[in-house]
Amino acid sequence: LGLNDRIINSKEEVDKIDINNKIDYESVNKKLDELRKDSLEWLYKALGD
C-alpha cells in the first residue's frame, strides 16, 4: 500500500518517523479496492461460484 515507512516495530523507531510526510490516500484506496476485488474473486472460486 506504500505505507511501509509508517511501520513501527519498537518505541525507539517512533522518533524516526516523518509524520509530515503526507499519505497519498487516493493511491492507498485504489490499491485497497484492487485487493478487495481479488479477495472476492478468490472467495467466489473457493466456494464454487
N, CA, C and O atoms as a CHARMM CRD file, in Angstrom:
* protein
*
  196
    1    1 LEU  N      0.80800  -1.20700   0.00000 PROA 1      0.00000
    2    1 LEU  CA     0.00000   0.00000   0.00000 PROA 1      0.00000
    3    1 LEU  C      0.84600   1.26400   0.00000 PROA 1      0.00000
    4    1 LEU  O      0.32700   2.37900  -0.04900 PROA 1      0.00000
    5    2 GLY  N      2.13800   1.07000   0.05500 PROA 2      0.00000
    6    2 GLY  CA     3.02400   2.22600   0.06100 PROA 2      0.00000
    7    2 GLY  C      3.14300   2.90100   1.41400 PROA 2      0.00000
    8    2 GLY  O      3.48700   4.08000   1.49900 PROA 2      0.00000
    9    3 LEU  N      2.85800   2.15400   2.47200 PROA 3      0.00000
   10    3 LEU  CA     2.89900   2.72600   3.81700 PROA 3      0.00000
   11    3 LEU  C      3.97300   2.07900   4.68800 PROA 3      0.00000
   12    3 LEU  O      3.94000   2.21100   5.91200 PROA 3      0.00000
   13    4 ASN  N      4.90800   1.39000   4.07700 PROA 4      0.00000
   14    4 ASN  CA     5.94400   0.68800   4.83400 PROA 4      0.00000
   15    4 ASN  C      6.77000   1.61800   5.70300 PROA 4      0.00000
   16    4 ASN  O      7.28500   1.20100   6.74100 PROA 4      0.00000
   17    5 ASP  N      6.90200   2.86500   5.29600 PROA 5      0.00000
   18    5 ASP  CA     7.68600   3.80600   6.09700 PROA 5      0.00000
   19    5 ASP  C      6.95700   4.22100   7.37500 PROA 5      0.00000
   20    5 ASP  O      7.51400   4.94600   8.19900 PROA 5      0.00000
   21    6 ARG  N      5.72900   3.76800   7.54100 PROA 6      0.00000
   22    6 ARG  CA     4.92600   4.09400   8.73000 PROA 6      0.00000
   23    6 ARG  C      4.92800   2.97000   9.76300 PROA 6      0.00000
   24    6 ARG  O      4.34700   3.12200  10.83700 PROA 6      0.00000
   25    7 ILE  N      5.56400   1.86000   9.45600 PROA 7      0.00000
   26    7 ILE  CA     5.58700   0.72900  10.37700 PROA 7      0.00000
   27    7 ILE  C      6.53600   1.02100  11.53400 PROA 7      0.00000
   28    7 ILE  O      7.67400   1.44700  11.33600 PROA 7      0.00000
   29    8 ILE  N      6.04500   0.78500  12.73500 PROA 8      0.00000
   30    8 ILE  CA     6.85500   0.98600  13.93900 PROA 8      0.00000
   31    8 ILE  C      6.96600  -0.35800  14.64900 PROA 8      0.00000
   32    8 ILE  O      5.95800  -0.93900  15.05300 PROA 8      0.00000
   33    9 ASN  N      8.18500  -0.84700  14.79800 PROA 9      0.00000
   34    9 ASN  CA     8.41400  -2.13000  15.45200 PROA 9      0.00000
   35    9 ASN  C      8.89300  -1.99200  16.88900 PROA 9      0.00000
   36    9 ASN  O      8.88100  -2.96500  17.64300 PROA 9      0.00000
   37   10 SER  N      9.30500  -0.81500  17.26600 PROA 10     0.00000
   38   10 SER  CA     9.75200  -0.59400  18.64100 PROA 10     0.00000
   39   10 SER  C      9.55500   0.87700  18.99200 PROA 10     0.00000
   40   10 SER  O      9.41100   1.72100  18.10800 PROA 10     0.00000
   41   11 LYS  N      9.55100   1.17000  20.26200 PROA 11     0.00000
   42   11 LYS  CA     9.33100   2.55700  20.68500 PROA 11     0.00000
   43   11 LYS  C     10.48200   3.46400  20.26200 PROA 11     0.00000
   44   11 LYS  O     10.30200   4.67700  20.14700 PROA 11     0.00000
   45   12 GLU  N     11.65700   2.89400  20.03000 PROA 12     0.00000
   46   12 GLU  CA    12.79900   3.68800  19.57900 PROA 12     0.00000
   47   12 GLU  C     12.60000   4.22000  18.15900 PROA 12     0.00000
   48   12 GLU  O     13.18500   5.23600  17.78500 PROA 12     0.00000
   49   13 GLU  N     11.78000   3.53800  17.37900 PROA 13     0.00000
   50   13 GLU  CA    11.54700   3.93800  15.99400 PROA 13     0.00000
   51   13 GLU  C     10.55400   5.08400  15.85300 PROA 13     0.00000
   52   13 GLU  O     10.44400   5.67300  14.77800 PROA 13     0.00000
   53   14 VAL  N      9.84200   5.40400  16.90300 PROA 14     0.00000
   54   14 VAL  CA     8.81800   6.45100  16.84000 PROA 14     0.00000
   55   14 VAL  C      9.41800   7.78000  16.40300 PROA 14     0.00000
   56   14 VAL  O      8.82900   8.48000  15.57900 PROA 14     0.00000
   57   15 ASP  N     10.56600   8.13300  16.93500 PROA 15     0.00000
   58   15 ASP  CA    11.19400   9.41300  16.60100 PROA 15     0.00000
   59   15 ASP  C     11.72900   9.45500  15.17500 PROA 15     0.00000
   60   15 ASP  O     12.00400  10.53800  14.65800 PROA 15     0.00000
   61   16 LYS  N     11.88300   8.31100  14.53200 PROA 16     0.00000
   62   16 LYS  CA    12.42900   8.25100  13.17700 PROA 16     0.00000
   63   16 LYS  C     11.36900   8.47100  12.10500 PROA 16     0.00000
   64   16 LYS  O     11.70400   8.69300  10.94100 PROA 16     0.00000
   65   17 ILE  N     10.10500   8.41200  12.47900 PROA 17     0.00000
   66   17 ILE  CA     9.01600   8.54800  11.52100 PROA 17     0.00000
   67   17 ILE  C      8.82200  10.02000  11.16100 PROA 17     0.00000
   68   17 ILE  O      8.77300  10.88400  12.03700 PROA 17     0.00000
   69   18 ASP  N      8.71500  10.28800   9.87300 PROA 18     0.00000
   70   18 ASP  CA     8.44600  11.65100   9.41200 PROA 18     0.00000
   71   18 ASP  C      6.93400  11.81200   9.27900 PROA 18     0.00000
   72   18 ASP  O      6.35400  11.45900   8.25200 PROA 18     0.00000
   73   19 ILE  N      6.30300  12.34500  10.31800 PROA 19     0.00000
   74   19 ILE  CA     4.84700  12.47100  10.30900 PROA 19     0.00000
   75   19 ILE  C      4.36600  13.57600   9.37400 PROA 19     0.00000
   76   19 ILE  O      3.17000  13.68300   9.10300 PROA 19     0.00000
   77   20 ASN  N      5.28100  14.38600   8.88700 PROA 20     0.00000
   78   20 ASN  CA     4.91100  15.43400   7.93800 PROA 20     0.00000
   79   20 ASN  C      4.79900  14.89900   6.51900 PROA 20     0.00000
   80   20 ASN  O      4.28600  15.58200   5.63200 PROA 20     0.00000
   81   21 ASN  N      5.27500  13.68200   6.30300 PROA 21     0.00000
   82   21 ASN  CA     5.17900  13.04000   5.00000 PROA 21     0.00000
   83   21 ASN  C      3.71700  12.65800   4.76900 PROA 21     0.00000
   84   21 ASN  O      3.17200  11.80700   5.47200 PROA 21     0.00000
   85   22 LYS  N      3.09700  13.28500   3.79100 PROA 22     0.00000
   86   22 LYS  CA     1.67100  13.08000   3.53000 PROA 22     0.00000
   87   22 LYS  C      1.41000  11.69100   2.95800 PROA 22     0.00000
   88   22 LYS  O      2.21300  11.16000   2.19000 PROA 22     0.00000
   89   23 ILE  N      0.27900  11.11700   3.34200 PROA 23     0.00000
   90   23 ILE  CA    -0.15900   9.83800   2.79800 PROA 23     0.00000
   91   23 ILE  C     -1.01600  10.11700   1.57400 PROA 23     0.00000
   92   23 ILE  O     -1.93400  10.93700   1.62000 PROA 23     0.00000
   93   24 ASP  N     -0.71200   9.43100   0.48400 PROA 24     0.00000
   94   24 ASP  CA    -1.49700   9.55700  -0.74300 PROA 24     0.00000
   95   24 ASP  C     -2.69700   8.61000  -0.63200 PROA 24     0.00000
   96   24 ASP  O     -2.65100   7.47100  -1.09800 PROA 24     0.00000
   97   25 TYR  N     -3.76400   9.10000  -0.01000 PROA 25     0.00000
   98   25 TYR  CA    -4.92800   8.25700   0.25300 PROA 25     0.00000
   99   25 TYR  C     -5.60800   7.79600  -1.03000 PROA 25     0.00000
  100   25 TYR  O     -6.20900   6.72200  -1.05500 PROA 25     0.00000
  101   26 GLU  N     -5.52500   8.57600  -2.07600 PROA 26     0.00000
  102   26 GLU  CA    -6.11900   8.16000  -3.34700 PROA 26     0.00000
  103   26 GLU  C     -5.44300   6.88400  -3.84700 PROA 26     0.00000
  104   26 GLU  O     -6.11200   5.95000  -4.29000 PROA 26     0.00000
  105   27 SER  N     -4.12800   6.85400  -3.77200 PROA 27     0.00000
  106   27 SER  CA    -3.36500   5.67800  -4.18400 PROA 27     0.00000
  107   27 SER  C     -3.63700   4.49300  -3.26000 PROA 27     0.00000
  108   27 SER  O     -3.82000   3.36800  -3.72400 PROA 27     0.00000
  109   28 VAL  N     -3.66400   4.74600  -1.96400 PROA 28     0.00000
  110   28 VAL  CA    -3.92900   3.68500  -0.98700 PROA 28     0.00000
  111   28 VAL  C     -5.31100   3.09000  -1.22200 PROA 28     0.00000
  112   28 VAL  O     -5.46400   1.86900  -1.23800 PROA 28     0.00000
  113   29 ASN  N     -6.30900   3.93000  -1.40100 PROA 29     0.00000
  114   29 ASN  CA    -7.67600   3.44500  -1.61500 PROA 29     0.00000
  115   29 ASN  C     -7.80000   2.66400  -2.91600 PROA 29     0.00000
  116   29 ASN  O     -8.54100   1.68300  -2.98100 PROA 29     0.00000
  117   30 LYS  N     -7.08700   3.08800  -3.94300 PROA 30     0.00000
  118   30 LYS  CA    -7.11200   2.36000  -5.21300 PROA 30     0.00000
  119   30 LYS  C     -6.53300   0.95700  -5.02800 PROA 30     0.00000
  120   30 LYS  O     -7.10000  -0.02100  -5.51600 PROA 30     0.00000
  121   31 LYS  N     -5.41600   0.86200  -4.33000 PROA 31     0.00000
  122   31 LYS  CA    -4.80100  -0.44500  -4.07400 PROA 31     0.00000
  123   31 LYS  C     -5.71000  -1.31700  -3.21100 PROA 31     0.00000
  124   31 LYS  O     -5.83100  -2.51800  -3.45200 PROA 31     0.00000
  125   32 LEU  N     -6.34800  -0.71500  -2.20600 PROA 32     0.00000
  126   32 LEU  CA    -7.27400  -1.47100  -1.36500 PROA 32     0.00000
  127   32 LEU  C     -8.45400  -1.99800  -2.17100 PROA 32     0.00000
  128   32 LEU  O     -8.88300  -3.13400  -1.96900 PROA 32     0.00000
  129   33 ASP  N     -8.98100  -1.18900  -3.08000 PROA 33     0.00000
  130   33 ASP  CA   -10.07900  -1.63100  -3.94000 PROA 33     0.00000
  131   33 ASP  C     -9.66300  -2.83100  -4.78200 PROA 33     0.00000
  132   33 ASP  O    -10.43000  -3.78100  -4.93400 PROA 33     0.00000
  133   34 GLU  N     -8.44500  -2.79100  -5.33200 PROA 34     0.00000
  134   34 GLU  CA    -7.94600  -3.90700  -6.13000 PROA 34     0.00000
  135   34 GLU  C     -7.79600  -5.16300  -5.27800 PROA 34     0.00000
  136   34 GLU  O     -8.14500  -6.25900  -5.71500 PROA 34     0.00000
  137   35 LEU  N     -7.28000  -5.00400  -4.06800 PROA 35     0.00000
  138   35 LEU  CA    -7.12000  -6.15000  -3.17200 PROA 35     0.00000
  139   35 LEU  C     -8.47400  -6.72500  -2.75700 PROA 35     0.00000
  140   35 LEU  O     -8.62200  -7.94200  -2.64900 PROA 35     0.00000
  141   36 ARG  N     -9.45400  -5.86500  -2.52700 PROA 36     0.00000
  142   36 ARG  CA   -10.80000  -6.33900  -2.18300 PROA 36     0.00000
  143   36 ARG  C    -11.39300  -7.13300  -3.33600 PROA 36     0.00000
  144   36 ARG  O    -11.99500  -8.18600  -3.13000 PROA 36     0.00000
  145   37 LYS  N    -11.21900  -6.62300  -4.55100 PROA 37     0.00000
  146   37 LYS  CA   -11.73300  -7.30700  -5.74100 PROA 37     0.00000
  147   37 LYS  C    -11.08600  -8.68300  -5.87200 PROA 37     0.00000
  148   37 LYS  O    -11.77800  -9.67700  -6.09400 PROA 37     0.00000
  149   38 ASP  N     -9.76900  -8.74300  -5.73400 PROA 38     0.00000
  150   38 ASP  CA    -9.05600 -10.01900  -5.81900 PROA 38     0.00000
  151   38 ASP  C     -9.52300 -10.98100  -4.73100 PROA 38     0.00000
  152   38 ASP  O     -9.67800 -12.17600  -4.98100 PROA 38     0.00000
  153   39 SER  N     -9.74400 -10.46700  -3.53600 PROA 39     0.00000
  154   39 SER  CA   -10.19300 -11.30600  -2.42100 PROA 39     0.00000
  155   39 SER  C    -11.57600 -11.88200  -2.68500 PROA 39     0.00000
  156   39 SER  O    -11.82200 -13.05700  -2.41600 PROA 39     0.00000
  157   40 LEU  N    -12.47000 -11.06700  -3.20300 PROA 40     0.00000
  158   40 LEU  CA   -13.81600 -11.55400  -3.51500 PROA 40     0.00000
  159   40 LEU  C    -13.78400 -12.60100  -4.61800 PROA 40     0.00000
  160   40 LEU  O    -14.49700 -13.60200  -4.54400 PROA 40     0.00000
  161   41 GLU  N    -12.96500 -12.37900  -5.64100 PROA 41     0.00000
  162   41 GLU  CA   -12.84200 -13.36400  -6.71500 PROA 41     0.00000
  163   41 GLU  C    -12.32800 -14.68700  -6.17000 PROA 41     0.00000
  164   41 GLU  O    -12.83100 -15.75000  -6.53400 PROA 41     0.00000
  165   42 TRP  N    -11.32200 -14.62400  -5.29200 PROA 42     0.00000
  166   42 TRP  CA   -10.77600 -15.83800  -4.69300 PROA 42     0.00000
  167   42 TRP  C    -11.84200 -16.55300  -3.86800 PROA 42     0.00000
  168   42 TRP  O    -11.96800 -17.77600  -3.93300 PROA 42     0.00000
  169   43 LEU  N    -12.60100 -15.79300  -3.10100 PROA 43     0.00000
  170   43 LEU  CA   -13.63800 -16.37000  -2.25300 PROA 43     0.00000
  171   43 LEU  C    -14.72200 -17.04600  -3.08700 PROA 43     0.00000
  172   43 LEU  O    -15.14500 -18.15700  -2.77000 PROA 43     0.00000
  173   44 TYR  N    -15.17200 -16.38300  -4.15000 PROA 44     0.00000
  174   44 TYR  CA   -16.18500 -16.98100  -5.02200 PROA 44     0.00000
  175   44 TYR  C    -15.68900 -18.28900  -5.62700 PROA 44     0.00000
  176   44 TYR  O    -16.43100 -19.26900  -5.68800 PROA 44     0.00000
  177   45 LYS  N    -14.43600 -18.30400  -6.07400 PROA 45     0.00000
  178   45 LYS  CA   -13.86600 -19.53200  -6.64100 PROA 45     0.00000
  179   45 LYS  C    -13.75600 -20.62200  -5.58000 PROA 45     0.00000
  180   45 LYS  O    -14.04000 -21.78800  -5.85600 PROA 45     0.00000
  181   46 ALA  N    -13.34900 -20.25400  -4.37900 PROA 46     0.00000
  182   46 ALA  CA   -13.19100 -21.22900  -3.29800 PROA 46     0.00000
  183   46 ALA  C    -14.53300 -21.83400  -2.89100 PROA 46     0.00000
  184   46 ALA  O    -14.60000 -22.99100  -2.47700 PROA 46     0.00000
  185   47 LEU  N    -15.59400 -21.04600  -3.01000 PROA 47     0.00000
  186   47 LEU  CA   -16.92500 -21.52700  -2.64600 PROA 47     0.00000
  187   47 LEU  C    -17.64100 -22.18800  -3.81500 PROA 47     0.00000
  188   47 LEU  O    -18.75200 -22.69200  -3.65500 PROA 47     0.00000
  189   48 GLY  N    -17.02100 -22.19000  -4.97900 PROA 48     0.00000
  190   48 GLY  CA   -17.61300 -22.84800  -6.13900 PROA 48     0.00000
  191   48 GLY  C    -18.64600 -22.00900  -6.85100 PROA 48     0.00000
  192   48 GLY  O    -19.64300 -22.53200  -7.34800 PROA 48     0.00000
  193   49 ASP  N    -18.41600 -20.70700  -6.90600 PROA 49     0.00000
  194   49 ASP  CA   -19.30000 -19.73300  -7.55800 PROA 49     0.00000
  195   49 ASP  C    -20.62500 -19.77600  -6.87200 PROA 49     0.00000
  196   49 ASP  O    -21.53800 -19.04000  -7.24600 PROA 49     0.00000
